[in-house]
Amino acid sequence: MKNLGWLFFVIILAGCEQGESDDQPLKLEIIKEEQLKFSRETAKEFIPNPDSAKFRNQIGECGEVSYKEADSDYVPFQRFIVLSKDIVLVENQTDQKQFELSWKSACTPSWK
């Protein structure tokens, strides 16, 4: 009888652990989507006409954005990096050498 009690205890613990691990991939996907959304919203603050922004090829804080200039012409897709909520580098708005160094440092491992 004592062994039967231990068996039920082990089965209950195993069931609890299984339930938690099933939720983990879902939680990870939610976190990734929130990170992408945060990066897009932050990048919008650093471009003209943020409502016109179109994003593609985004991995984490790095990606590409196209947007309308003040004269209503669309800027072709430019790479961007969100370093913090106050610092966003957009390829055509940043010194090219500095942007490339920042891109290699912050984004290249993610894009490989």
C-alpha positions as CSV (number, residue, x, y, z in Angstrom):
1,M,0.0,0.0,0.0
2,K,2.9,2.3,0.8
3,N,4.4,1.7,-2.6
4,L,1.1,2.5,-4.3
5,G,1.0,5.9,-2.5
6,W,4.5,6.7,-3.8
7,L,3.4,5.6,-7.3
8,F,0.4,8.0,-7.3
9,F,2.7,10.8,-6.0
10,V,5.2,10.3,-8.8
11,I,2.5,10.1,-11.4
12,I,1.0,13.4,-10.1
13,L,4.4,15.1,-10.2
14,A,5.1,13.9,-13.7
15,G,1.7,15.2,-14.9
16,C,2.4,18.6,-13.4
17,E,5.8,18.8,-15.1
18,Q,4.4,17.8,-18.4
19,G,1.7,20.5,-18.3
20,E,4.3,23.2,-17.7
21,S,6.6,22.1,-20.5
22,D,3.6,22.0,-23.0
23,D,3.1,25.8,-22.2
24,Q,6.7,26.7,-22.6
25,P,6.8,26.9,-26.5
26,L,3.6,28.9,-26.5
27,K,5.1,31.4,-23.9
28,L,8.3,31.6,-26.0
29,E,6.3,32.5,-29.1
30,I,4.4,35.1,-27.2
31,I,7.6,36.7,-25.9
32,K,9.1,36.7,-29.4
33,E,6.0,38.4,-30.9
34,E,6.0,41.0,-28.1
35,Q,9.7,41.7,-28.8
36,L,9.0,42.2,-32.6
37,K,6.1,44.4,-31.8
38,F,8.2,46.5,-29.4
39,S,10.9,46.9,-32.0
40,R,8.5,47.9,-34.7
41,E,6.8,50.5,-32.5
42,T,10.1,51.9,-31.3
43,A,11.5,52.1,-34.8
44,K,8.4,54.0,-35.9
45,E,9.3,56.8,-33.5
46,F,12.5,57.5,-35.5
47,I,11.1,57.8,-39.0
48,P,8.9,60.4,-40.7
49,N,5.2,59.3,-41.2
50,P,5.3,56.4,-38.8
51,D,1.8,55.2,-40.0
52,S,3.3,54.5,-43.4
53,A,6.0,52.1,-42.1
54,K,6.2,48.7,-43.6
55,F,8.5,46.1,-42.0
56,R,10.1,42.9,-43.3
57,N,12.9,40.4,-42.5
58,Q,12.7,41.2,-38.8
59,I,14.6,39.1,-36.4
60,G,14.5,40.5,-32.8
61,E,15.6,44.1,-32.8
62,C,16.9,44.1,-36.4
63,G,15.1,44.3,-39.6
64,E,14.1,46.4,-42.6
65,V,11.7,49.2,-42.9
66,S,10.2,51.3,-45.7
67,Y,8.2,54.5,-45.1
68,K,7.0,57.6,-46.8
69,E,9.0,60.8,-46.7
70,A,7.4,64.2,-46.2
71,D,7.1,64.5,-50.0
72,S,5.0,61.3,-50.1
73,D,7.7,59.2,-51.9
74,Y,8.4,55.9,-50.3
75,V,11.9,55.2,-49.1
76,P,13.1,51.8,-50.3
77,F,13.6,49.2,-47.5
78,Q,16.4,50.3,-45.2
79,R,17.9,48.2,-42.4
80,F,17.2,49.3,-38.8
81,I,18.5,48.3,-35.4
82,V,16.7,49.0,-32.1
83,L,19.5,49.4,-29.5
84,S,17.2,50.7,-26.8
85,K,13.8,52.5,-26.6
86,D,15.8,55.8,-27.0
87,I,18.3,54.6,-29.7
88,V,17.3,53.4,-33.1
89,L,19.7,53.3,-36.0
90,V,18.2,53.5,-39.5
91,E,20.6,52.8,-42.4
92,N,20.0,56.0,-44.4
93,Q,19.9,58.2,-41.3
94,T,23.2,57.0,-39.8
95,D,26.9,57.2,-40.8
96,Q,27.4,54.2,-43.0
97,K,30.5,52.9,-41.3
98,Q,28.9,53.2,-37.9
99,F,25.8,51.5,-39.1
100,E,27.7,48.6,-40.6
101,L,29.7,48.1,-37.4
102,S,26.5,48.2,-35.3
103,W,24.7,45.8,-37.7
104,K,27.6,43.3,-37.6
105,S,27.7,43.5,-33.8
106,A,24.0,43.4,-33.0
107,C,22.4,41.7,-36.0
108,T,24.7,39.4,-37.9
109,P,24.6,36.5,-35.5
110,S,20.8,36.5,-35.6
111,W,20.6,36.6,-39.4
112,K,23.0,33.7,-40.1
